[in-house]
Amino acid sequence: MRLLYSKDDGNIGLTEFFGNKVPPYAILSHTWGPDGNEVTFKDMENGQASQKSGWRKIEFCEKQAAHDGLKYFWVDSCCIDKSSSAELTEAINTMFRWYQQASKCYVYLADVSTSDYNAKNLDSENSMSDIGEPETGWKQEFRGSRWFTRGWTLQELIAPASVEFFSVEGTCLGDKQSLEIDVQAITGIAIQALGGDNLATFGIEQKMTWASNRNTTREEDQAYCLLGIFDVHLPLIYGEGKRAFRRLEREIRDTMNLGQTSHGRKHTSSNQPNFCLFVDGLDEFEGDSDKLLDLIFRMQALSNVKCCLSSRPEVQLVARLASCKQLQLQDLNYRDIRHFVEKRLAPFSKTSSGSTIANEIAHQAEGVFLWAALVTMSVVQGLQAGDEDDMVRKRINSTPSAMEALFLQMLTSVDDVHRDSLSFYIEATKSGNQARIRTHQGPSLALLTAARIPEDLEDYPDFTRKCQRTERQIFAQSKGLLEIQKVSWGGNRAKNGQIWTHAANPRDTESGSKISTSKSRKAIVESRSPSPCSSIHRGFSDFEMKLVSFVHRSAYDFVRSPECEQALRSLTSVTSVAVQASLAEGRLKLLAAAPSSLYGDSGTNIIRRSSGIIRNIANYADLPDEG
């Protein structure tokens, strides 16, 4: 939070505080004058603030704060850098709390004057004034002040415990308590709300009426100025018009539903154990989703069972779940996304405005965590390459907001010389996914490397180095579409398409069957002389455990879309059949290089594996399978 303060040289400066280290401060509430008259954050930085007519209000606030023993004070026009959309979003969502925590709130009424009246009689005039009687003097101007018609001043009136009203000359007219009868008559706000009662005790409709006759310069601010009143959070999207109010209403409704659900859960008593089932990623289920939902609905009918489902909003699922209570989480995780981005940017905090950049990414992500993660990856790569802050912001602002458009941009932004290799990696990972139940698992780094080098593995002593290069290529060229995950050895490795198995467990095979051996493992190992391939086996076994996968199910769906296929055809001549042929060759190379201790003395297992590899490529190419 930025605060203004009086410097030792008599000037007014800006300083910034974080967390719970904010000192006591006063806060100004006012109406903005004509465009260009208010002092901005930029004016404070370049030393032009005192040339604006709005400087008078800042001097008033400084003087009054000093009178009340407060060193620091806050004015919205110049304490927020409105050129940063992320900072503006955070400020607007936090502003109610800032006013609420202020030691004093000074309401500066630019259209109320006491110059023609005796200030000495103000207190007696306040006490003698009765609502409904003809009024003269500053009271008429007070009741007709523009300040009572603005949307943002609603929370500035309700939130602070101490609110004092001042005329344009800086004369105190009274406070919220002494003028509460007048203020209640002007605004229609309940006396209890003006007195500091918890706003949660007032109904939605009642609070909406408090804002019904108030105006804002921008249409979206009709919704945004109520965030604090309803204690909700929204990303700011200027330009969305009336949709902002619909988002506000939806957020209020969802927050209330969540509160009611929590309340009901706390007060439910039963002798039966209660169960809450969580189903994450319902849209990623590969089977019959209707049957799964039927089962879930049957369980949901039980009195002691609750189900919580998460899914992308696919049409079929939305239709089936339309009658269920729903929360749209993309509007609720702004702070979590910002924390994630800040953590990733922490190593660069000395060379960049990490906090500001994190705010911008979190704001533009609009709740989509994957978008934020991919953009953060791009920003980190830029910072590692020496990007300055302005270049980092260009990276962020040039990123499409829709995931499909982002994926397409990532795909088409690859250098020409790398397009063939990227197309190969995408096609290989996609085809591997099609044969899996878990669609995000793909081929190993060892297989992809073997498929792309012309030599046999036994003739290639630096195969490990090649695997490392493949890993670097995938990271750099895929722009985040692909990722690499390390898995543990186990019986399921055959289902993941790997050729080699850990030397300590020769019974794991591609088909999952046991290898028939006539000797013990010890006897087999002792009977063999060192093979030129054994060093390869020891050297790159780690790369058999590293699987290439799509960063998210949405990325996998994208690469199967007509738009992606068209883009790939325009970028490269690599075909699916050619990729499958290369993968088959790579599998055979790995098979040939595997130590014979893996299979025993019999060649049956090698023949079985080789036949399976050839059959796979024949089927994929839609050729007749002759066994």
Summary of the structure (lengths in Angstrom):
residues: 627
radius of gyration: 33.7
end to end distance: 72.9
largest distance: 113.6
contacts: 1819
relative contact order: 0.06
helix: 53%
strand: 9%
